[in-house]
Amino acid sequence: MSAARAAGNHTGAAAPPCRRAGFSLAETSVTLALASVILAALAGAVQTAERLARNQAERVAASEALRVAEVVLGAELRALEPREDLGAVARDSLPLRAFRGVSLICARSADTVWVRYRGSRDPEPSKDSVLVLDRDALGRALSLADDANGGVLCPADADETLRRWTLPLAGLAPALLLLFESGSYHLAGQALRYRRGAAGRQPLTTDAFDPLGTGFQPVGSGGELVPPDSAVAMVVAITRTTAPAAFRLRIPFLNRLAGEGIPAP
């Protein structure tokens, strides 16, 4: 009897509840939705950071291009005599005769002179001309027919080289020789470019300038536009394409100002 009761009690015992395995569809959907939101936020943050970095890099490049233009044009134009060294200036081009070096004469034989040369580069007859100054500082521009190593006819300082030049010097009494290079600056293709002689126009800056708001402007003492031979300064108007901003670089012609007794700015 007791065995039967025990058996009956065992047979009638309730089965333990089954545990649910995995996640429900609703939980999975919520998890995926949250993951999508997080990934979208991360992607947006990455894109924003990339855009900010790109904009900053473009601003830096534009500022560097402006600095290069100011340094290069300032160094070239300040020492020029506009009546003699500038050509027909247009809004996008600035032809000039740029100073490159000076020579002291050691010896002469007809049209050949041996000189002590000091300059920013070696002379190149195909691109250069020479301004011959006499003892009264009167000058005459001549083509440089030939340039060669000058040997040891006279001593030279550490920053000088000895050269032998051939020039059409008939009837002249040269005291000093100034070397000039024929070239032109251009604001083309959103960049400042330089053309040396008959060579191609080489970029000096990145493409950072808006051509519609950029140009060369020869000005008088009152800031008015004047022909190049009457100018006392050159204004370079520059508008950047990145982080748009307009600038005006005013570069005085120091020799012209000194000759007319006008104080330099």
C-alpha positions in Angstrom: 0.0 0.0 0.0 2.7 2.4 0.9 4.6 1.4 -2.3 1.5 2.1 -4.4 1.0 5.5 -2.7 4.5 6.4 -3.3 4.2 5.4 -6.9 1.0 7.4 -7.2 2.6 10.4 -5.6 5.5 10.2 -8.1 3.3 9.9 -11.1 1.2 13.0 -10.1 4.1 15.4 -9.4 4.1 18.5 -11.6 6.9 18.9 -14.2 9.3 21.8 -13.7 8.7 24.8 -16.1 10.8 24.8 -19.3 13.4 27.7 -19.6 13.1 29.9 -22.7 16.2 29.7 -25.0 17.6 32.7 -27.1 15.9 36.1 -27.6 12.5 37.0 -28.7 12.0 38.8 -32.1 11.2 42.0 -30.3 14.4 42.0 -28.3 16.5 41.3 -31.4 14.8 44.1 -33.3 15.5 46.6 -30.5 19.1 45.5 -30.3 19.6 45.9 -34.1 17.9 49.3 -34.0 20.2 50.6 -31.2 23.3 49.2 -33.0 22.2 51.1 -36.2 21.8 54.3 -34.3 25.2 54.0 -32.7 26.9 53.1 -36.1 25.2 56.0 -37.8 26.4 58.4 -35.1 29.9 57.1 -35.4 29.9 57.4 -39.1 28.6 61.0 -38.9 31.3 61.8 -36.4 34.0 60.4 -38.6 32.7 62.3 -41.7 32.5 65.5 -39.7 36.1 65.1 -38.5 37.3 64.3 -42.0 35.5 67.4 -43.3 37.0 69.6 -40.6 40.4 68.2 -41.3 40.1 68.8 -45.0 38.8 72.4 -44.6 41.7 73.1 -42.2 44.2 71.7 -44.7 42.7 73.8 -47.5 42.9 76.9 -45.3 46.6 76.2 -44.4 47.4 75.7 -48.1 45.6 78.9 -49.1 47.4 80.9 -46.3 50.7 79.4 -47.5 50.0 80.4 -51.1 49.2 84.0 -50.0 52.5 84.1 -47.9 54.5 82.8 -50.9 53.0 85.4 -53.2 53.7 88.2 -50.7 57.3 87.1 -50.1 58.2 86.4 -53.8 56.5 89.5 -55.3 57.8 91.7 -52.5 61.4 90.7 -53.1 61.1 91.2 -56.8 59.2 94.4 -57.0 60.6 96.6 -54.2 64.0 97.0 -55.9 62.6 97.7 -59.4 62.5 101.0 -61.2 59.0 100.9 -62.8 59.8 103.2 -65.6 62.7 101.0 -66.8 62.0 97.5 -65.4 58.3 97.0 -65.9 56.6 96.0 -69.1 52.9 96.4 -70.1 51.1 95.3 -66.9 47.8 93.5 -67.4 45.4 92.3 -64.7 46.7 88.8 -64.9 50.3 89.3 -66.1 53.3 91.3 -64.9 56.3 91.4 -67.2 59.5 92.7 -65.7 63.3 92.8 -65.8 64.3 91.2 -62.5 67.7 91.9 -60.8 69.8 88.8 -60.3 73.4 89.9 -59.6 76.2 92.5 -59.7 79.7 92.3 -61.2 82.8 94.3 -60.5 85.2 94.6 -63.5 88.7 93.2 -63.0 90.0 93.5 -66.6 88.8 94.2 -70.1 89.9 93.4 -73.6 87.6 95.0 -76.3 84.2 93.3 -75.8 85.4 90.8 -73.2 85.4 91.6 -69.5 86.6 89.6 -66.5 84.4 90.2 -63.5 83.8 89.3 -59.9 80.2 88.2 -59.9 77.9 88.0 -56.9 74.2 87.0 -57.4 71.3 84.7 -56.7 72.3 82.3 -59.5 74.8 81.8 -62.3 74.3 84.0 -65.4 72.5 82.5 -68.5 73.1 84.4 -71.7 69.9 83.0 -73.3 67.7 84.6 -70.6 69.8 87.5 -69.2 70.7 91.1 -70.0 73.3 93.4 -68.5 72.8 97.0 -67.4 76.1 98.7 -67.9 76.7 101.7 -65.6 79.4 104.2 -66.1 81.1 106.3 -63.4 78.2 108.8 -63.6 75.7 106.0 -62.9 74.3 106.4 -66.4 73.1 103.0 -67.7 72.7 101.1 -70.9 71.1 97.7 -71.3 73.0 95.2 -73.4 72.5 91.5 -74.2 74.9 89.1 -72.6 76.5 87.3 -75.5 78.6 84.8 -73.6 79.4 83.7 -70.0 82.2 81.4 -68.9 84.5 80.6 -66.0 86.8 83.6 -65.5 90.0 81.9 -64.3 92.2 83.7 -61.7 92.8 87.2 -63.1 91.7 88.8 -59.9 91.0 87.7 -56.3 87.4 87.0 -55.3 85.6 87.0 -52.0 84.0 83.8 -50.6 80.5 84.8 -52.0 81.9 85.8 -55.4 82.7 83.9 -58.6 85.1 84.9 -61.3 83.4 85.1 -64.7 84.3 86.1 -68.3 81.6 88.0 -70.1 81.2 89.0 -73.7 79.3 92.2 -74.3 79.0 94.7 -77.1 80.9 97.4 -75.2 82.1 99.5 -78.1 82.2 103.2 -77.1 81.3 102.5 -73.4 83.4 102.9 -70.2 81.7 100.4 -67.9 82.2 100.8 -64.1 79.6 98.4 -62.8 77.6 95.6 -64.4 74.1 94.6 -63.2 72.6 91.3 -64.3 68.9 91.2 -65.0 66.6 88.4 -66.0 63.6 88.9 -68.4 60.5 87.2 -67.0 56.9 87.6 -66.1 54.5 86.8 -63.3 51.1 85.5 -64.0 47.9 84.9 -62.0 46.5 82.1 -64.1 44.8 78.8 -63.3 44.1 79.9 -59.7 47.9 80.1 -59.0 50.8 82.5 -59.1 53.1 81.5 -61.9 56.5 82.7 -63.2 57.7 82.6 -66.8 61.4 82.9 -67.2 62.5 84.1 -70.7 60.6 82.1 -73.3 60.1 79.1 -71.1 56.7 77.9 -69.8 54.8 79.3 -66.9 55.8 77.4 -63.7 53.5 77.5 -60.7 54.8 79.0 -57.5 51.7 78.4 -55.4 48.9 75.9 -55.2 45.6 76.6 -56.9 44.2 78.8 -54.2 43.3 82.1 -55.9 40.0 83.1 -57.4 40.9 84.6 -60.8 37.8 86.8 -60.8 39.0 88.6 -57.7 42.7 88.5 -58.3 45.0 90.8 -60.3 47.9 93.3 -60.6 47.2 97.0 -60.2 49.9 99.7 -60.6 48.9 102.6 -58.4 50.0 106.2 -57.7 50.8 107.9 -54.4 47.1 108.4 -53.8 46.2 104.8 -54.5 44.7 105.5 -57.9 45.3 103.3 -60.9 48.0 104.6 -63.1 50.2 103.4 -66.0 53.2 101.3 -64.9 55.7 104.1 -65.7 53.9 106.4 -63.3 53.4 104.0 -60.5 54.9 104.2 -57.0 53.6 100.9 -55.9 52.1 97.7 -57.1 48.9 96.4 -55.5 48.2 92.7 -55.8 44.6 92.0 -55.2 44.0 88.4 -54.1 40.8 86.5 -53.3 41.1 83.0 -51.9 38.9 80.2 -53.2 39.0 78.4 -49.8 37.5 80.1 -46.8 36.8 83.0 -49.2 38.6 86.2 -48.2 40.0 89.2 -50.1 43.5 90.6 -49.5 45.4 93.6 -51.0 49.2 93.4 -51.0 50.7 96.9 -51.5 54.3 96.6 -52.6 56.2 100.0 -52.9 58.8 100.7 -55.5 61.5 101.9 -53.1 63.9 103.2 -55.8 61.1 105.3 -57.3 60.1 106.7 -53.9 63.7 107.5 -53.0 64.3 109.2 -56.3 61.3 111.5 -55.8 61.8 112.1 -52.1 58.5 110.3 -51.2 58.6 108.5 -47.8 58.3 104.8 -48.0 55.3 103.3 -46.2 
